[in-house]
C-alpha cells in the first residue's frame, strides 16, 4: 500500500538548475547552532573561535582568517562590524559581505521577526526596525501622544489635532529614507547599517524634549517663568533621550543590534542638536562620527541651510491636517540628493540644479504655513492666555518624584523623571481643579473655552533699517503704554495690560519683521484706548500704518505725512527675490 507522500506529484526540477533556497539562507542546522564545540554565548569567543565560526559558515579563505587573528577580532566585536571593517578585512565582494553580515545577524535571534509595520496617514506603511520599536514602546516616547503639535492653535484649526508622537514617527521614517538613499547611490561614503539606524533614532527622538503645547512651553512659558535661563526643547530632547535609554535598559539592547553605546548615543545626541556653531573649515567639533561623515549632521537638524527631514515631516503632516496644499516633493529631493565636497573642505548633502523649483516650493509652503497657521493672531492669543494661566498656577502645582522630591511645572525640566509627567494634561488639571489657589489660572482657561479672549489691537511692520533688537522686546509694552495721544481723555492703560509680539520669518536674513499688539482688558473703553496708544506708538517710531488706523485714530494718522499714501500693515509687502536666478 502506498503512503500519501508517494502519491504526490513529484516537484519538477528547475530548468536553470538554480536551488530553490536562496544561497544566503542558512540551513536549519546552521540556524540552530553557531558551530561545533563553540560556547553558546558569542561574546566570550576568542579570535580563533571566531575563525571557527566563519569556517562553519563557509568562509575558508586563509587570508581572511589570518586577518581576523591579526586584528584580534573577538566574538563581542562581531555585531559591530560594518562596511569599513569589511574593507580592512579584504572582503570586496558585495555577496560575500552580505553573507557574512547575515551569518553574524543569526547570533542575535531578536533580530528576526520582531520589527513592525505602522500605517501612517501621511507616509503610508512604515516598516520599523525592532530597536526603534523598543524605543517607541517606552513611557518617555509614549508621552508625546499627549502633546499637541500645534499647541493652542488647535483651538483655531479643529483639524490640527495631531500630536508630537506621529510627527516623530514620520521624521524617523524620512531620516531613514534619506540615509538609505545615500547609502545605495554612493557606496564610497561607507554608510553602515549602524549609521543609518542611529540617524533613524535621532529623527525618532528629536522632539522628546517638547513640553505642554509644544513651542508655547519653551518659547513663552519658560522664558517668563525662569528668566535668564537659556533652555530650548532640543536640550530637553537630549536629556530625555539619555533618561529613556538608562531607565529602560536599552544600552544592552543596542549592543545586541551591533551598536557601541558610548559612541552611538553621543552621535544620536549630536544629530538631534546639530553641530555647534563653532564649526570651522575642515573641522567638525563633534565626537560621534569622524569628519568624513559630517554630512550626517545635515539630515535631522540642518544648521547649514535649514533643509532637513524635520521640516519635511511637519510640512507634510501640518498641511494634511490643516487642509493646505503642500507642493514640496520630498521624495523627488531624496532621489536627486548627493553628498559633495564643499568650499569648506567638508562633505555636504546637495541636490541637482534642476531641483531649485522644488526648493522654491518648500520655502513657499513654509511661508504659507507661517502666515496662515504658525503665526495666526488668535492662535498666538490663546498660547499667551495658556502661558499666563500656567504662570499663575505654577507655584501651586507639585510633581512628586523618587525620594520625595517635588518639582513645579517650570522646574520639571531639571529632572527628566519629573518632566516625563508634564504634558498637555496640566491644562485639564487646572481647569477641573477645585483648589481656590488656582482660581485665577482656572478663570483664564475657562475664558478660552468661552472664547473670551484677549483683544487683537493691531499689527505693523518695522522699518527695514530700524529693526527691533531682541534685547528690547521686553520694554515694548511699556513704550506702547506711555504713547498716549495728546489732548485725549482715554481709559488708563498699564504695562501689564498690553502684550507686544515681534515675529520674523525664518531665516533671519529675510527682511520682514511683524509687530502685533494685544490687550488683556476686554472692555470697550480700554480696547479703544489701546488702539489709540498703538497708532501713536507706530507714528513715533516710523513704523507702517496699522490697518484701520484711519478709522480708529484719524487725528493721529493725518498728522503723519508718510502715511497718507501708504498701504496698511495687513497688505502684502513688495515681493523680494529669495534666490539667485539659475
Beta strands, then each sheet from edge to edge (+ up, - down):
strand 1: 116-120
strand 2: 124-128
strand 3: 338-341
strand 4: 347-350
strand 5: 399-400
strand 6: 406-407
strand 7: 455-461
strand 8: 498-504
strand 9: 513-519
sheet 1: 1+ 2-
sheet 2: 3+ 4-
sheet 3: 5+ 6-
sheet 4: 7+ 9- 8+
end
